[in-house]
Structure formats: C-alpha cells, structure tokens
Amino acid sequence: MTELVLCLTPGPAVLFVMATALGQGARRSIWANLGILSGNTFYFVLSAAGLGAVLVASHSAFRIVRYAGAAYLVYLGVATFRGRGVAVQPAADRSNEPGVRVLARAFLTQAANPKALLFFAALLPQFISPTGAVGRQILILCLTSVIVEFAVLFAYGTLASSAARLLRTPRFTKATNRMAGTLLVGAGLGLGLADSD
C-alpha cells in the first residue's frame, strides 16, 4: 500500500514517463517506464546490500549524490523548457529516438533522485524479518515494488498518450514543455537547496 501511494504521487519519474508518452507515444513510454524501474531496482539492491544505509549515513557522500541529481534535473528541465530532452514534440516532428536511449535517460533521471535511495534505505528494513529467509523477503519486496510501479507508470503513460492525440497543437506543445521544464527545474532546485542536515 505504501508503495502504491508513493507511486501515484507525481514526481520526476512520473513526469518523465508522461512527457515521453506525450512526445513519442505510449509504446515509447514503456521504455521510459523500464528505465525508471531499473533505477529503482539499482537503489533497491544498494539498500538490500546495506550500501544505501551507509551512503545515507555519510552526509558528504549523500550530498554529492544529491547535488549531482539536482544538477541533472535542472539540466533536463531547461532542455524540456526549450523543446528538447523529454519535451513534447508536434506530431510531424515525432522523435524516432531508440527505445534503449529512452531507457538510459529514464534510468539517469531516477538514479539522479537520491530521495529514491532514501526511500528504499529507510523503508526496506521495516518489512524484513531477521528471523525469516531474508533473501527471499527482499526478492518478494523488490518484485512487488516493480510490478506496482510498472502498472502505475504504464497507466500514466497511456493516459498522457491519449491526451496527446487530442491536444497535440503547437500552442499546447509549447505550454506543456514550458510547464514540464519548469517543474523539473523546480524539483532540481528544491533537491539542491533542501536542508540535508
């Protein structure tokens, strides 16, 4: 239930999947979805191995990850605002970007969000019983997280793609890119300026 609530809350991952769906269609947004889930799995594995907790405990290491993530989100936001990056494109200019490249950019977007690491490092131990088979519990939690988030992001991507077919005009495209870019820059600045102490 916790995972579902957090997945439904719009953030950089949801914004990236929706922007990809708006600009390149629902099928391409699945690649973005898989990239986000790859980032989550990466953080899940780090947390399960205890590295996530160590990184979160080290203020200087966490700051480096946080500032790198903030800088990437700002860069992505500026690119989107200017009609590049994850931007919505007019129907005639629909991108033929390879799916693997979309996946890689989505992975970077999620990996650049240290709040995902903090989430998994803080939440994972709450659902693990040290008296049970720890490896099996971690695997079940990871698979559950991936399935739930895939379904939520798929729904966001499908809805965004449907909206794009109805609203794809130059004016809507420009407004959407500016709004998405502003939100990404805001997320990056918020992440960079947040008090980590």
Backbone as CSV, one residue per row, in Angstrom:
resi,resn,N_x,N_y,N_z,CA_x,CA_y,CA_z,C_x,C_y,C_z
1,MET,0.828,-1.202,0.000,0.000,0.000,0.000,0.873,1.268,0.000
2,THR,1.938,1.248,0.815,2.852,2.393,0.867,3.449,2.657,-0.503
3,GLU,3.885,1.577,-1.164,4.486,1.696,-2.499,3.487,2.292,-3.477
4,LEU,2.227,1.845,-3.437,1.194,2.335,-4.354,0.954,3.825,-4.161
5,VAL,0.825,4.258,-2.908,0.584,5.678,-2.624,1.731,6.531,-3.151
6,LEU,2.965,6.078,-2.909,4.117,6.855,-3.358,4.242,6.858,-4.877
7,CYS,3.867,5.749,-5.526,3.922,5.693,-6.991,2.910,6.647,-7.614
8,LEU,1.753,6.773,-6.983,0.694,7.626,-7.526,1.028,9.106,-7.371
9,THR,1.957,9.431,-6.455,2.341,10.817,-6.235,3.276,11.269,-7.352
10,PRO,2.866,12.265,-8.139,3.720,12.708,-9.250,5.070,13.231,-8.782
11,GLY,6.100,12.828,-9.464,7.464,13.268,-9.194,8.237,13.220,-10.502
12,PRO,9.557,13.314,-10.452,10.354,13.279,-11.687,10.108,12.036,-12.537
13,ALA,9.914,10.872,-11.892,9.700,9.634,-12.648,8.388,9.698,-13.437
14,VAL,7.317,10.084,-12.766,6.011,10.196,-13.426,6.072,11.240,-14.532
15,LEU,6.697,12.366,-14.245,6.807,13.441,-15.231,7.581,12.971,-16.466
16,PHE,8.664,12.231,-16.252,9.460,11.739,-17.375,8.638,10.786,-18.242
17,VAL,7.931,9.845,-17.612,7.121,8.881,-18.366,6.004,9.593,-19.123
18,MET,5.341,10.539,-18.473,4.253,11.264,-19.129,4.762,12.113,-20.285
19,ALA,5.890,12.789,-20.080,6.443,13.624,-21.147,6.869,12.763,-22.334
20,THR,7.419,11.585,-22.058,7.795,10.671,-23.141,6.559,10.205,-23.893
21,ALA,5.491,9.884,-23.152,4.251,9.448,-23.789,3.637,10.558,-24.628
22,LEU,3.673,11.784,-24.109,3.120,12.916,-24.851,3.908,13.182,-26.127
23,GLY,5.223,13.067,-26.030,6.061,13.393,-27.176,6.272,12.260,-28.155
24,GLN,6.267,11.010,-27.666,6.653,9.895,-28.526,5.680,8.726,-28.511
25,GLY,4.617,8.839,-27.739,3.598,7.791,-27.751,3.712,6.814,-26.593
26,ALA,2.639,6.038,-26.416,2.547,5.117,-25.280,3.597,4.018,-25.342
27,ARG,3.878,3.499,-26.543,4.869,2.418,-26.643,6.248,2.870,-26.184
28,ARG,6.640,4.061,-26.609,7.948,4.567,-26.225,7.996,4.847,-24.723
29,SER,6.843,5.204,-24.133,6.837,5.483,-22.693,7.091,4.218,-21.881
30,ILE,6.854,3.041,-22.471,7.159,1.792,-21.762,8.669,1.680,-21.543
31,TRP,9.466,2.135,-22.531,10.920,2.154,-22.363,11.297,3.077,-21.207
32,ALA,10.619,4.232,-21.131,10.876,5.157,-20.018,10.508,4.498,-18.694
33,ASN,9.387,3.809,-18.686,8.921,3.078,-17.507,9.986,2.076,-17.056
34,LEU,10.521,1.306,-18.011,11.530,0.300,-17.685,12.819,0.952,-17.172
35,GLY,13.162,2.124,-17.704,14.337,2.838,-17.208,14.165,3.292,-15.770
36,ILE,12.975,3.803,-15.453,12.676,4.222,-14.076,12.769,3.017,-13.143
37,LEU,12.186,1.905,-13.573,12.203,0.698,-12.743,13.624,0.155,-12.581
38,SER,14.465,0.324,-13.606,15.871,-0.087,-13.488,16.571,0.748,-12.422
39,GLY,16.270,2.062,-12.397,16.830,2.932,-11.359,16.372,2.518,-9.977
40,ASN,15.089,2.191,-9.854,14.562,1.740,-8.564,15.221,0.434,-8.121
41,THR,15.382,-0.492,-9.076,15.996,-1.779,-8.753,17.444,-1.584,-8.313
42,PHE,18.139,-0.660,-8.984,19.518,-0.339,-8.596,19.566,0.125,-7.147
43,TYR,18.685,1.058,-6.782,18.655,1.554,-5.410,18.183,0.468,-4.440
44,PHE,17.278,-0.378,-4.895,16.771,-1.468,-4.058,17.915,-2.416,-3.704
45,VAL,18.722,-2.759,-4.716,19.861,-3.662,-4.493,20.880,-3.010,-3.560
46,LEU,21.168,-1.714,-3.785,22.096,-0.997,-2.899,21.599,-1.034,-1.452
47,SER,20.312,-0.781,-1.279,19.738,-0.762,0.065,19.783,-2.151,0.691
48,ALA,19.441,-3.164,-0.120,19.432,-4.536,0.390,20.830,-4.971,0.805
49,ALA,21.843,-4.472,0.094,23.228,-4.833,0.418,23.779,-4.000,1.571
50,GLY,22.995,-3.039,2.047,23.451,-2.205,3.142,24.201,-0.973,2.687
51,LEU,24.513,-0.907,1.384,25.257,0.247,0.885,24.405,1.511,0.923
52,GLY,23.105,1.352,0.699,22.210,2.503,0.733,22.233,3.179,2.093
53,ALA,22.175,2.361,3.153,22.186,2.911,4.509,23.514,3.613,4.799
54,VAL,24.611,3.023,4.308,25.931,3.645,4.510,26.000,4.989,3.795
55,LEU,25.508,5.017,2.537,25.542,6.248,1.751,24.677,7.332,2.394
56,VAL,23.491,6.932,2.873,22.605,7.898,3.528,23.240,8.396,4.825
57,ALA,23.938,7.509,5.550,24.573,7.896,6.818,25.746,8.840,6.593
58,SER,26.388,8.744,5.442,27.523,9.621,5.138,26.995,10.903,4.512
59,HIS,27.012,11.987,5.282,26.472,13.256,4.804,27.172,13.745,3.542
60,SER,28.490,13.624,3.510,29.217,14.140,2.345,28.904,13.328,1.092
61,ALA,28.841,11.992,1.216,28.525,11.157,0.051,27.098,11.426,-0.420
62,PHE,26.178,11.554,0.539,24.790,11.800,0.162,24.644,13.165,-0.500
63,ARG,25.399,14.167,-0.012,25.351,15.498,-0.625,25.820,15.448,-2.075
64,ILE,26.880,14.684,-2.335,27.389,14.570,-3.699,26.316,13.987,-4.615
65,VAL,25.685,12.902,-4.161,24.613,12.280,-4.949,23.460,13.261,-5.136
66,ARG,23.124,13.974,-4.059,22.003,14.905,-4.120,22.271,16.049,-5.089
67,TYR,23.456,16.639,-5.031,23.774,17.760,-5.919,23.893,17.310,-7.372
68,ALA,24.449,16.123,-7.580,24.530,15.590,-8.950,23.121,15.370,-9.500
69,GLY,22.248,14.818,-8.669,20.864,14.605,-9.083,20.137,15.909,-9.349
70,ALA,20.354,16.888,-8.485,19.722,18.201,-8.660,20.180,18.851,-9.959
71,ALA,21.477,18.775,-10.232,22.022,19.378,-11.456,21.433,18.710,-12.695
72,TYR,21.298,17.385,-12.645,20.745,16.672,-13.803,19.281,17.049,-14.023
73,LEU,18.507,17.156,-12.945,17.097,17.531,-13.080,16.961,18.946,-13.639
74,VAL,17.811,19.868,-13.190,17.775,21.233,-13.724,18.122,21.215,-15.212
75,TYR,19.174,20.472,-15.573,19.565,20.345,-16.984,18.401,19.790,-17.818
76,LEU,17.775,18.726,-17.315,16.646,18.112,-18.021,15.486,19.092,-18.145
77,GLY,15.238,19.877,-17.074,14.165,20.861,-17.095,14.401,21.961,-18.110
78,VAL,15.634,22.474,-18.167,15.959,23.528,-19.133,15.818,22.993,-20.557
79,ALA,16.312,21.770,-20.788,16.203,21.164,-22.121,14.737,20.983,-22.516
80,THR,13.921,20.545,-21.571,12.494,20.350,-21.841,11.808,21.684,-22.106
81,PHE,12.120,22.689,-21.301,11.539,24.020,-21.477,11.823,24.538,-22.887
82,ARG,13.015,24.224,-23.403,13.423,24.697,-24.732,12.920,23.782,-25.851
83,GLY,12.178,22.723,-25.497,11.634,21.839,-26.526,12.525,20.667,-26.862
84,ARG,13.450,20.344,-25.945,14.339,19.200,-26.133,14.203,18.284,-24.936
85,GLY,15.075,17.303,-24.818,15.025,16.406,-23.661,13.796,15.533,-23.715
86,VAL,12.965,15.598,-22.663,11.753,14.776,-22.618,10.565,15.553,-23.165
87,ALA,10.845,16.579,-23.943,9.809,17.507,-24.390,8.769,16.861,-25.288
88,VAL,7.589,17.454,-25.260,6.530,17.099,-26.200,6.886,17.706,-27.541
89,GLN,6.698,16.941,-28.598,7.012,17.428,-29.933,5.754,17.402,-30.786
90,PRO,5.634,18.329,-31.741,4.498,18.298,-32.648,4.457,16.969,-33.396
91,ALA,3.272,16.568,-33.838,3.099,15.267,-34.479,4.040,15.073,-35.662
92,ALA,4.278,16.102,-36.445,5.131,15.982,-37.621,6.589,15.774,-37.250
93,ASP,6.971,16.179,-36.035,8.358,16.080,-35.601,8.578,14.955,-34.591
94,ARG,7.653,14.020,-34.536,7.739,12.958,-33.532,9.095,12.264,-33.617
95,SER,9.747,12.121,-32.480,11.104,11.595,-32.438,11.146,10.104,-32.711
96,ASN,12.213,9.681,-33.386,12.464,8.262,-33.589,13.593,7.811,-32.683
97,GLU,13.700,8.413,-31.521,14.744,8.078,-30.567,14.669,6.596,-30.220
98,PRO,15.793,5.888,-30.267,15.781,4.456,-29.929,15.273,4.223,-28.511
99,GLY,14.537,3.142,-28.332,13.988,2.829,-27.016,15.060,2.677,-25.951
100,VAL,16.205,2.114,-26.334,17.285,1.919,-25.363,17.794,3.265,-24.849
101,ARG,17.795,4.274,-25.718,18.239,5.605,-25.283,17.221,6.217,-24.317
102,VAL,15.940,6.017,-24.597,14.899,6.495,-23.677,15.075,5.811,-22.322
103,LEU,15.320,4.503,-22.350,15.528,3.736,-21.117,16.713,4.295,-20.333
104,ALA,17.813,4.576,-21.036,19.016,5.090,-20.359,18.753,6.450,-19.730
105,ARG,18.032,7.332,-20.448,17.741,8.658,-19.890,16.805,8.548,-18.681
106,ALA,15.857,7.610,-18.760,14.950,7.403,-17.631,15.704,6.859,-16.424
107,PHE,16.624,5.937,-16.681,17.440,5.401,-15.589,18.223,6.521,-14.910
108,LEU,18.838,7.390,-15.720,19.604,8.514,-15.159,18.707,9.450,-14.359
109,THR,17.494,9.675,-14.857,16.549,10.546,-14.146,16.244,9.980,-12.768
110,GLN,15.980,8.685,-12.700,15.636,8.073,-11.413,16.864,7.926,-10.523
111,ALA,17.993,7.538,-11.125,19.219,7.380,-10.336,19.709,8.725,-9.807
112,ALA,19.314,9.818,-10.486,19.713,11.158,-10.050,18.825,11.685,-8.930
113,ASN,17.851,10.893,-8.529,16.929,11.306,-7.477,17.287,10.564,-6.185
114,PRO,18.119,11.146,-5.322,18.539,10.433,-4.115,17.407,10.170,-3.140
115,LYS,16.253,10.802,-3.356,15.116,10.511,-2.487,14.669,9.067,-2.670
116,ALA,14.902,8.509,-3.863,14.575,7.092,-4.094,15.469,6.211,-3.224
117,LEU,16.748,6.549,-3.156,17.672,5.802,-2.294,17.250,5.914,-0.841
118,LEU,16.919,7.123,-0.423,16.490,7.357,0.955,15.234,6.550,1.258
119,PHE,14.302,6.523,0.293,13.053,5.779,0.461,13.334,4.299,0.690
120,PHE,14.127,3.697,-0.190,14.392,2.257,-0.070,15.229,1.939,1.160
121,ALA,16.223,2.786,1.468,17.083,2.529,2.628,16.283,2.625,3.931
122,ALA,15.301,3.535,3.966,14.503,3.721,5.180,13.366,2.711,5.283
123,LEU,12.772,2.378,4.139,11.559,1.546,4.158,11.860,0.061,4.180
124,LEU,12.878,-0.364,3.454,13.157,-1.792,3.315,13.294,-2.525,4.649
125,PRO,14.075,-1.985,5.595,14.228,-2.728,6.859,12.921,-2.905,7.631
126,GLN,11.939,-2.028,7.390,10.670,-2.110,8.118,9.874,-3.355,7.761
127,PHE,10.149,-3.932,6.574,9.370,-5.066,6.091,10.174,-6.362,6.031
128,ILE,11.362,-6.350,6.606,12.200,-7.543,6.609,12.242,-8.123,8.019
129,SER,11.931,-9.400,8.124,12.027,-10.086,9.410,13.368,-10.814,9.476
130,PRO,14.221,-10.462,10.433,15.538,-11.102,10.509,15.466,-12.593,10.835
131,THR,14.315,-13.050,11.341,14.181,-14.468,11.682,13.766,-15.316,10.489
132,GLY,13.350,-14.661,9.393,12.935,-15.404,8.197,14.039,-15.448,7.158
133,ALA,13.699,-15.973,5.991,14.656,-16.031,4.873,14.784,-14.629,4.289
134,VAL,15.828,-13.924,4.654,15.991,-12.521,4.284,16.061,-12.344,2.772
135,GLY,16.837,-13.191,2.101,16.973,-13.095,0.646,15.642,-13.217,-0.066
136,ARG,14.836,-14.188,0.360,13.523,-14.383,-0.263,12.604,-13.195,0.006
137,GLN,12.647,-12.647,1.220,11.814,-11.488,1.551,12.191,-10.278,0.693
138,ILE,13.488,-10.068,0.509,13.948,-8.939,-0.299,13.503,-9.105,-1.747
139,LEU,13.627,-10.331,-2.266,13.211,-10.605,-3.643,11.718,-10.342,-3.824
140,ILE,10.899,-10.791,-2.875,9.447,-10.587,-2.956,9.117,-9.099,-2.910
141,LEU,9.762,-8.361,-2.011,9.527,-6.919,-1.916,9.941,-6.200,-3.200
142,CYS,11.077,-6.594,-3.761,11.561,-5.968,-4.994,10.587,-6.227,-6.139
143,LEU,10.161,-7.475,-6.308,9.222,-7.816,-7.386,7.888,-7.095,-7.207
144,THR,7.409,-7.022,-5.966,6.149,-6.318,-5.695,6.274,-4.848,-6.065
145,SER,7.383,-4.236,-5.676,7.625,-2.830,-5.984,7.647,-2.601,-7.494
146,VAL,8.360,-3.460,-8.223,8.466,-3.317,-9.676,7.101,-3.474,-10.342
147,ILE,6.333,-4.468,-9.928,5.014,-4.720,-10.544,4.063,-3.553,-10.290
148,VAL,4.011,-3.089,-9.040,3.112,-1.983,-8.697,3.500,-0.717,-9.457
149,GLU,4.795,-0.381,-9.444,5.218,0.856,-10.108,5.068,0.756,-11.623
150,PHE,5.330,-0.411,-12.187,5.143,-0.560,-13.635,3.688,-0.273,-14.010
151,ALA,2.751,-0.845,-13.246,1.324,-0.647,-13.540,0.939,0.826,-13.444
152,VAL,1.427,1.512,-12.405,1.087,2.922,-12.214,1.681,3.775,-13.335
153,LEU,2.969,3.574,-13.636,3.606,4.363,-14.688,3.026,4.050,-16.063
154,PHE,2.648,2.800,-16.282,2.002,2.427,-17.545,0.681,3.173,-17.702
155,ALA,-0.077,3.260,-16.608,-1.357,3.980,-16.652,-1.127,5.463,-16.941
156,TYR,-0.139,6.072,-16.286,0.187,7.474,-16.548,0.589,7.669,-18.013
157,GLY,1.425,6.772,-18.532,1.883,6.882,-19.913,0.750,6.735,-20.910
158,THR,-0.153,5.787,-20.651,-1.290,5.561,-21.548,-2.222,6.766,-21.561
159,LEU,-2.504,7.305,-20.373,-3.373,8.487,-20.290,-2.744,9.692,-20.984
160,ALA,-1.439,9.874,-20.773,-0.753,11.008,-21.397,-0.747,10.867,-22.916
161,SER,-0.542,9.654,-23.404,-0.541,9.425,-24.854,-1.907,9.712,-25.455
162,SER,-2.963,9.299,-24.753,-4.327,9.575,-25.223,-4.596,11.073,-25.251
163,ALA,-4.131,11.771,-24.219,-4.317,13.222,-24.169,-3.549,13.896,-25.294
164,ALA,-2.393,13.364,-25.623,-1.576,13.970,-26.676,-2.280,13.909,-28.021
165,ARG,-2.962,12.807,-28.277,-3.681,12.685,-29.554,-4.782,13.729,-29.658
166,LEU,-5.382,14.071,-28.538,-6.471,15.048,-28.543,-5.959,16.488,-28.530
167,LEU,-4.827,16.707,-27.904,-4.382,18.073,-27.647,-3.097,18.470,-28.354
168,ARG,-2.637,17.663,-29.317,-1.352,17.955,-29.959,-1.485,19.117,-30.937
169,THR,-1.223,20.302,-30.441,-1.188,21.507,-31.265,0.091,22.254,-30.886
170,PRO,0.612,23.121,-31.762,1.835,23.858,-31.405,1.705,24.640,-30.099
171,ARG,0.544,25.223,-29.872,0.353,26.017,-28.653,0.391,25.131,-27.411
172,PHE,-0.307,23.987,-27.489,-0.330,23.046,-26.362,1.066,22.476,-26.125
173,THR,1.759,22.157,-27.221,3.107,21.601,-27.130,4.036,22.548,-26.392
174,LYS,4.015,23.812,-26.791,4.893,24.807,-26.165,4.558,24.983,-24.688
175,ALA,3.258,25.078,-24.391,2.831,25.275,-22.999,3.209,24.073,-22.138
176,THR,3.016,22.862,-22.681,3.331,21.649,-21.934,4.825,21.550,-21.662
177,ASN,5.636,21.847,-22.677,7.087,21.802,-22.493,7.538,22.810,-21.441
178,ARG,6.964,23.996,-21.484,7.358,25.017,-20.507,6.933,24.623,-19.094
179,MET,5.753,24.058,-18.970,5.281,23.627,-17.658,6.137,22.472,-17.133
180,ALA,6.371,21.460,-17.988,7.170,20.307,-17.571,8.600,20.738,-17.241
181,GLY,9.172,21.619,-18.078,10.525,22.103,-17.827,10.622,22.864,-16.522
182,THR,9.629,23.711,-16.263,9.613,24.482,-15.023,9.516,23.567,-13.807
183,LEU,8.673,22.524,-13.903,8.524,21.579,-12.789,9.825,20.817,-12.533
184,LEU,10.507,20.410,-13.607,11.765,19.690,-13.445,12.844,20.595,-12.835
185,VAL,12.930,21.838,-13.332,13.898,22.786,-12.753,13.564,23.021,-11.281
186,GLY,12.271,23.199,-10.981,11.852,23.389,-9.593,12.211,22.200,-8.713
187,ALA,12.008,20.978,-9.249,12.367,19.770,-8.495,13.865,19.720,-8.241
188,GLY,14.646,20.079,-9.273,16.096,20.084,-9.117,16.570,21.108,-8.111
189,LEU,16.021,22.326,-8.201,16.414,23.377,-7.261,15.974,23.019,-5.835
190,GLY,14.778,22.452,-5.720,14.297,22.044,-4.395,15.192,20.982,-3.786
191,LEU,15.618,20.045,-4.625,16.503,18.976,-4.164,17.866,19.537,-3.756
192,GLY,18.384,20.461,-4.569,19.695,21.034,-4.284,19.722,21.942,-3.075
193,LEU,18.606,22.639,-2.841,18.566,23.604,-1.737,18.024,23.023,-0.440
194,ALA,17.490,21.784,-0.532,16.907,21.170,0.672,17.969,20.985,1.733
195,ASP,17.568,21.176,2.980,18.494,21.014,4.099,18.682,19.527,4.370
196,SER,19.879,19.037,4.212,20.155,17.613,4.412,20.676,17.300,5.811
197,ASP,20.844,18.295,6.648,21.393,18.055,7.995,20.311,17.561,8.946
